[in-house]
Amino acid sequence: MPAYATNMRLKFPIVALTLEIITIILFAVFVVYDDGKGHGHDAHDNATHHEAQPMDLYPMFQDVHVMIFIGFGFLMTFLKRYGFSSVGVNLLLAAFGLQWGLLMQGIWHLDDGKIKINIFKIINADFSTATVLISFGAVLGKTSPLQLLIMTVLEIAIFSINEHLVANVLGANDVGASMIIHAYGAYFGLAVARVLYRPGLRNGHENDGSVYHSDLFAMIGTVFLWMFWPSFNSAIADPGITQLTAVINTYLSLAACVLSAYAISSLVEHRGKLDMVHIQNATLAGGVAVGTCADMNIEPFGAMLIGLLAGTISTLGFKFLTPILASNLGIQDTCGVHNLHGMPGILGGLAGIVAVALGKKEGGDAAMQAAALASSLGFALVGGAITGREKTKRKRSRSRSSSSSSSSSSSSSSSSSSASSSGSSHSSSNSRSSSSSSNSRRKSGKQSKKRKKEKQHKKKGKKEKRHKRKKDKKAKGGEENSGPVQISKYLKDKKKGKYSMISGKKIKMKVKKSKKDKQRDKNRAELLEFLNSTV
């Protein structure tokens, strides 16, 4: 059985079900409903959220939920041969990630040894899942669902540590999670992609591209993300004027980002044409960049300025930086998460440092903001490198057990053929060393006969295919030539006898006769000569 088939048929179901059973057991032991009586201190949590009605945040939660499952899922359907997996694997990772995120984030905020689940906690669980989906974009098309599940376990566990450090220990402000989600997820994925680098894909792959309908589906994801990003940045902000400020700042930053992305795309592209890659991704960079200071009083023009810079940086990154990363640094970023989440996330962190230094946030500390940015990048790079090495170890062990090829669309067939050839050579070597040489010769003779028959069968099949193609071509040619013609051409060729006077259709002048027809004509001619001579 090929390695990839074994991976999907046996290993993946076992690992997926095992992880789900472990998660259910942990939920049974630690997770209970929040009755509103006692509350631990969550990351980004405050008392005002608990004073509000339990369902007040449900619209925000659904907006974030749509972003996770539809926005990110369809944004990654731009690849012409990976659309089903983009949406399908996105659903798999998000469904497991939100369960695992509830546990990993809840560990830091136990109340009487229990994790009390409420609407606020499931929003934060969706946020933890977003980090995995961002990293998924960096390794899109290069990893199996099994590897991605393992990446989800490790990445969310490391994310929860970094989130606790940034929000509770350092006390930094990151309401829209530019640093702890976007920058962290992007550079975690890039570190994994660097470890999984394949030199054979230095110049790209034939399937690493888009077609018209795949770009159209990707635009669906872009529009959903663009519409709901204000909810993403304001969902965990303090209710009231602070939450409204986060919505307005994100709204204006996204609008300014679209204009700059379109303008720069037209400027750098040949003949001023717009590139769909830029339109699908760079138009969202404003929402990423304004996240850290979304709830701060940075003035509307400040939010628009951040969006303008984010759209410019993101578009230029797609045009110039992505090829450099692939060719010089060996980082094959499939979706360009470095340009959409990485650099805008760093820009958001820097904007937060400046805003806090200017006194736009009460009780803020610029040094703690800088430490939070450094912490997010450090955890991302180290954690991504460790996760990538775990994946490469699994790949090496799998390749040693069975000589499989790379994970392209035809990998399963090539791995099966190589495995069968190695198996046949191994059996032949054993037969030589065995004492019963006659039996081994008979076996090898039978195998050679089978191979010859298979080759002959393949040759016959090829000949039949060629014959069919020729027939189809002739039929097509006959249909094209037998159709109605222009009057001028018809009048010219009518004199030469090329067209029928009745139907106006072209007459085939040259008719190829078979050997039987030729022999029959010969016999008829001889018979006529004989009859003439006798008469």
Buried (B, 14 or more C-beta within 10 A) or exposed (E): EBBBBBBBEEBBEEBBEEBEEEBEEBBEEBBEEBEEEEBBEBBBBBEEBBEEEEEEBBEBBEBBBBBBBBBBBBBBBBBBBBBEBBBEBBBBBBEBBBBBBBBBBBBBBEBEEBBBBBBBBBBBBBBBBBBBBBBBBBBBBBBBBBBBBBBBBBBBBBBBBBBBBBBBEBBBBBBBBBBBBBBBBBBBBBBBBBBBBEEEBEEEBEEBEBEEEBBBBBBBBBBBBBBBBBBBBBBBBBBEEBBEBBBBBBBBBBBBBBBBBBBBBBEBBEEEEEBBBBBBBBBBBBBBBBBBBBBBBBEBEBBBBBBBBBBBBBBBBBBEBBEEBBEEEBBBBBBBBBBBBBBBBBBBBBBBBBBBBBEBBEEBBBEBBBBBBEBBBEBBBEBBBBBBBBBEEBBEEBBEEBEBBBBBEEBBEBBBEBBEEEEEEEEEEEBEEEEEEEEBEEBBEEBEEEEEEEEEEEEEEEEEEEEEEEEEEEEEEEEEEEEEBEEEEBEEBEEEEBBEEEEEBBEEEEEEEEEEEEEEEEEEEEEEEEEEEEE
